[in-house]
Amino acid sequence: MPRKTVLAFGTFDLLHPGHISYLKQAKRFGDQLIVIIARDINVRRFKHKHTVFDAEQRRALVQELKMVDQAVLGFKDDIYKSVVRFKPQILAMGYDQQPSTTEVRRELAQRGLFPRIVRCKPFKPHKHKSTKIKKRIRRRA
């Protein structure tokens, strides 16, 4: 029987319990979890932010997590190319990830891909969210 592949995406800068929860939830949807790490250029382009760690450092950290089968860097020019490359049965998105599920579904349908898209639940978002953690660090510095 073929393995069910789940693809998850993210920046994963300052890895925290919210990220761990997201990836654990994602892994439960299949047998193999592949995590796509956002390139630095795409983080700047979409989030208008700089990361603390570069893409390769973030990839290496995520690869060390026991629920992650493979962590790879995303494509610089097209964020959907990773889905085309791996052809997962499931796309696991974070509760607040952009673009919208509708937009992702439409973009992938144009490429002939129809994975199931699931939204993972937040884990204490008032506390475990990268932007809030960075604000707490700045206040303490």
N, C-alpha and C positions, 0 to 999 in steps of 0.2 A: 504494500500500500504506500503511495507517495506521501512524503512528509508535507505537512501544511506549514507554509512559510508565512510569517508575520513580519511586516516592515514597520518600523517605528522611526520617527524623525526628531531631530532637535539640535539645539546648540550645546546643551549640557555644560555650560560654563558654571563654575562653582557647583559641582555635583552635590545634590542635597536630597533629603528624604522624599521630597515631592517627585524628583526624577526617579528614584528607586521604586516608588509606588507605581508610577506610570509604566516603567519597564516590566515590573512584575505582572501588572495587569495585562500588558501586551503579550507577554510570554504565554499566559493562560489561554490565549486564543488559538495557539498552534503548537507545533513541535519544534520549530526553528525560528529564533528571533534574530533578525538582522536589523541593526540600528544604523541609520544614515546620519552622519554628523555634518552639520552645516559648515560650509567653508567660510573662512573669515570674511571674504568679499561679499558673500550672501548675507551674513549677519549684518554687515554695514548697510547693504542695499535694502534689506527688508525691515530690520529693526532700528536702523540708524544708530547703532551702538558698536562699541569696540568690546572685544572679549578680554578677559584677564589672561586666559590661556589660549595658545594658538590651536588651530584645527587638529593638528597631529597630536598634540598633548591631550586634547579633549577626547580624541578617538582612542588613544591608548588607555586613558582612564576608564572609559566606558567598556572597552574590550575586557578589562579585568573583572567586570561584574559577572557573577556566576550565571545569571539568567540570560546573558547575551552570548549568542553563538558566534556572531560576527559583527564587528563594528567597522564601517567603511566611511570614507569621506564622500560627501555628495559631489555632484557635478557643479562646476562654476557657472556654466552657461544656461542650464535648464534643470530646475529642481525636480522635474518629473522623470528625467532620464533614469534615475535609480529604480523607479517602479518598472520602467520598460526593461531595464537590465535584469532585475531579479524576479519579475512577474509573480509577486506574492498573491496568495489567496485572500489575505487580510491586510488592510492598512490600519494601524492603530495610531490614532491621533490623540494628542493631549487635549484636555477639556477646553483650553483657551487658544489652541494653535490656529494660526491662519495659514492658508486661506480657508474659507468655509468649506464644509463637507460638500455642499452643492457645487461649488467651483471646482473642487478636486475631482469629483465624480464626472463633471462635464469635460474637463481637460483630459482625463484618462479615457473617457469614452471616445473622444476624437482620435485617440491612438489605438483604439480597439481593445482597451483593457477595462475589465469590470470587476475589480476586487471588492470584497465586502469592506466597507469603511466603518470603523467603530471609534467612538469617542470614549477615552478612559476617564474615570472619575477623578476629581481633584482630591488631594491629600492635604488637609489643613492649609488651604491656599492663603489664609490670612497670615500664616507664619512661614510656610515652605514654598516660596516663590522667589525666583532669582532676583527680581527687582527689589523686593522687600528685604531680602538678605543683604544685598549690596547697600541699601539705604542704612540698615542697622550697622554695617561695618563702617560706613562713612561717619555716622554719628559718633561711634566709639573711637575713631582715629583722632 
